Amino acid sequence: MIIYDLKCEKGHTFEGWFKDRENCLLQNSQKLIACPVCNSSEIEIIPSSITIMGKDSRAENKSRNNEISPAVALKMLHQYIDKNFEDVGDKFAEIAVKIHYGDEEKRNIKGTSTPQEEENLKEEGVEFIKIPLPKMDS
């Protein structure tokens, strides 16, 4: 798994997780990658910072034992959402609007929506975020 920093034509930056660079380039050429902010599919890979560990940095890393890896953090987020959010499937937009207007009980929900539904939610003033959560093997 490789993580790339990406930027859309409107300047929004975000991360993308891919099997390898070839897979990233293939998905981008097929317009399968979209900006989570504006849904633009004109995406470019941008330089990201790297960390290099040399033999002198081992002692420093021992003092960082409270830090967790990005993969573990993502797995924890995925578990939290699974435990604390009701999965409403493809009815996400419909239920989110009802909650927004008080027609349904306010609660945490998760589900799927189309780009058109997301645009409608924005126009209605419904607050939501898109979190790409790849399924993690146990």
C-alpha positions as CSV (number, residue, x, y, z in Angstrom):
1,M,0.0,0.0,0.0
2,I,1.3,3.4,-0.9
3,I,-0.1,6.8,0.1
4,Y,0.2,9.8,-2.3
5,D,-0.6,13.4,-1.7
6,L,-2.9,14.6,-4.5
7,K,-4.2,18.0,-5.6
8,C,-7.2,18.8,-7.8
9,E,-7.3,21.6,-10.5
10,K,-8.9,23.9,-7.9
11,G,-6.0,23.5,-5.4
12,H,-7.7,21.2,-2.9
13,T,-5.2,18.7,-1.4
14,F,-6.0,15.2,-0.1
15,E,-4.5,11.7,0.2
16,G,-5.0,8.7,-1.9
17,W,-4.2,5.1,-1.0
18,F,-3.1,2.8,-3.8
19,K,-1.6,-0.7,-4.3
20,D,1.3,0.9,-6.2
21,R,2.3,3.9,-8.4
22,E,1.1,2.1,-11.5
23,N,-2.4,1.6,-10.0
24,C,-2.5,5.3,-9.0
25,L,-1.6,6.4,-12.5
26,L,-4.1,4.0,-14.1
27,Q,-7.0,5.1,-11.9
28,N,-6.1,8.8,-12.6
29,S,-6.0,8.2,-16.3
30,Q,-9.4,6.7,-16.2
31,K,-10.8,9.6,-14.1
32,L,-11.5,7.3,-11.2
33,I,-10.0,9.6,-8.6
34,A,-12.1,12.6,-7.5
35,C,-11.5,15.4,-5.1
36,P,-13.5,14.9,-1.9
37,V,-14.1,18.6,-1.7
38,C,-15.3,19.6,-5.2
39,N,-15.5,16.2,-7.0
40,S,-13.1,17.3,-9.7
41,S,-11.3,14.4,-11.5
42,E,-8.4,16.6,-12.8
43,I,-5.9,15.3,-10.3
44,E,-2.1,15.5,-10.0
45,I,0.3,13.9,-7.6
46,I,2.2,16.4,-5.5
47,P,5.5,16.1,-3.6
48,S,5.1,14.9,0.0
49,S,7.5,14.8,2.9
50,I,9.4,11.7,3.7
51,T,11.0,10.3,6.8
52,I,14.4,8.7,6.8
53,M,15.5,6.6,9.7
54,G,19.2,6.2,10.2
55,K,21.1,4.3,12.8
56,D,21.3,7.4,15.1
57,S,17.5,7.8,15.2
58,R,16.8,4.6,17.0
59,A,17.1,6.1,20.5
60,E,14.7,8.9,19.4
61,N,12.1,6.4,18.2
62,K,12.1,4.6,21.5
63,S,10.8,7.8,23.1
64,R,7.9,7.9,20.6
65,N,6.2,4.7,21.9
66,N,2.9,6.5,22.3
67,E,2.6,7.2,18.5
68,I,0.7,4.9,16.3
69,S,1.1,4.1,12.6
70,P,-1.2,5.6,10.0
71,A,-2.6,2.1,9.3
72,V,-3.5,1.5,12.9
73,A,-5.0,5.0,13.2
74,L,-7.2,4.3,10.1
75,K,-8.2,1.0,11.5
76,M,-9.2,2.6,14.8
77,L,-11.2,5.3,13.0
78,H,-13.0,2.6,11.0
79,Q,-13.8,0.6,14.1
80,Y,-15.1,3.8,15.9
81,I,-17.4,4.6,13.0
82,D,-18.7,1.0,12.7
83,K,-19.5,1.0,16.5
84,N,-21.0,4.5,16.8
85,F,-22.7,5.2,13.5
86,E,-25.9,3.7,12.1
87,D,-25.5,2.3,8.6
88,V,-28.3,3.6,6.5
89,G,-26.9,2.4,3.2
90,D,-28.0,4.2,0.1
91,K,-30.6,6.1,2.0
92,F,-28.0,8.4,3.5
93,A,-29.0,11.6,1.7
94,E,-32.7,11.1,2.4
95,I,-32.2,10.4,6.1
96,A,-29.6,13.2,6.5
97,V,-32.2,15.7,5.2
98,K,-34.9,14.4,7.5
99,I,-32.5,14.7,10.5
100,H,-31.4,18.1,9.4
101,Y,-35.0,19.4,9.4
102,G,-36.0,17.6,12.6
103,D,-38.3,15.0,11.0
104,E,-36.1,12.2,12.4
105,E,-34.2,11.8,15.6
106,K,-30.7,13.4,15.5
107,R,-28.1,10.6,15.4
108,N,-24.8,9.6,13.8
109,I,-25.4,8.0,10.5
110,K,-23.2,6.6,7.7
111,G,-23.9,5.4,4.2
112,T,-23.4,6.0,0.6
113,S,-24.5,8.9,-1.7
114,T,-24.2,9.9,-5.3
115,P,-22.4,13.1,-6.3
116,Q,-25.8,14.6,-7.2
117,E,-27.2,13.7,-3.7
118,E,-24.1,15.3,-2.1
119,E,-24.6,18.5,-4.1
120,N,-28.2,18.6,-2.9
121,L,-27.2,18.1,0.7
122,K,-24.7,21.0,0.4
123,E,-27.5,23.2,-1.1
124,E,-29.8,22.3,1.8
125,G,-27.1,23.2,4.3
126,V,-26.8,19.6,5.6
127,E,-23.4,19.1,7.2
128,F,-21.6,15.9,6.3
129,I,-18.1,14.7,5.5
130,K,-16.9,12.0,3.2
131,I,-14.4,9.6,4.7
132,P,-12.9,7.0,2.4
133,L,-12.5,3.9,4.6
134,P,-10.9,0.9,2.9
135,K,-11.9,-2.4,4.5
136,M,-9.1,-3.6,6.7
137,D,-8.3,-7.3,7.1
138,S,-8.5,-8.5,10.7
